[in-house]
Amino acid sequence: MNLDGRRESSNVEDRRGMSAGRKVGIGGIGGLIIAGIITLLMGGNLGDVLQNAGQLGGMTSAEQYNTDPSQFSEQEQQLAEFSKKILAGTEDVWSKIFRENGLGEYRAPTMVLYTGSTSTGCGQGSAQMGPFYCSADQCLYIDLSFFSSMKQQLGADGDFAYAYVIAHEVGHHVEYLTGTLSKAHQQMSRLSETEANRVSVRIELLADFYAGVWAHHDNKMFNSLEDGDLEKAIKCAQVIGDDYLQKRAQGYDIPESFTHGTSAQRMRWLKLGLSTGDFRRGGQAFQLPDSQL
């Protein structure tokens, strides 16, 4: 991506190099992480998962941070600057889209950069879960080491692939601001686990679509995309499909357990956003039958 001369967002809280003096207690989250690690990897929404599991608001003590004086590598600093520029790009694009669609003023989320684990409005967050969005505090959380893991473990690499990760989490924030997230949660609370998973897939595919919409408009505004960027993002969407991750982990997939969508679905919705840039078409994510997602 071409980000030369781009501004960095100020809506960032940098907790890197800080260690927690006391852990925040949240009942059952350890088992939740083990059970959901495959589907939460890349693009997981911790707020959704905890809320659906009945764990939201389980903090039992305040977390204290002690500054770690260790220095960051040049690579990590570059990733931090890159992430801030991408977040700034989402602010510019979504502010414009909200105005054009009569949605009022866009309220940007805060991006929290952290190391290892950190407290969130949704409970204790962990780098093991990948980047995630918490609707309770309207923050997206990223341990920058995830990008290295993404490259080493999944073979997904490149600036636009990394940008897609951030834009997907911002997509969840857009869902929150438009009321889609709360409506979906209400629906899921009345359904069986299998049926609720199907709604979760629609939430994630919509966030993929919004990531594509952002990229479409960011490129029009700033001429940011370069040769090969699109292919890298599509590759990333492919290797984070539920079917791909489950087959990689255990040799087979369990469709009724999917919470994020198949590789084909994730690529399709990202491409739809990229090609059209039409925010209004996102409604299809909750209108189409499962067979057409």
Secondary structure, 3 states (H helix, E strand, C coil): CCCCCCCCCCCEEECCCEEECCCCCCCCHHHHHHHHHHHHCCCCCHHHHHHHCCCCCCCCCCCCEEECCCCCCHHHHHHHHHHHHHHHHHHHHHHHHHHHCCCCCCCCCEEEECCCEEEECCEEEEHHHCCEEECCCCEEEECCHHHHHHHHHHCCCCHHHHHHHHHHHHHHHHHHHHCHHHHHHHHHHCCCHHHHHHHHHHHHHHHHHHHHHHHHHHHHHHCCCCCCHHHHHHHHHHHCCHHHHHHHHHCCCCHHHCCCCCHHHHHHHHHHHHHHCCHHHHHHHHCCCHHHC
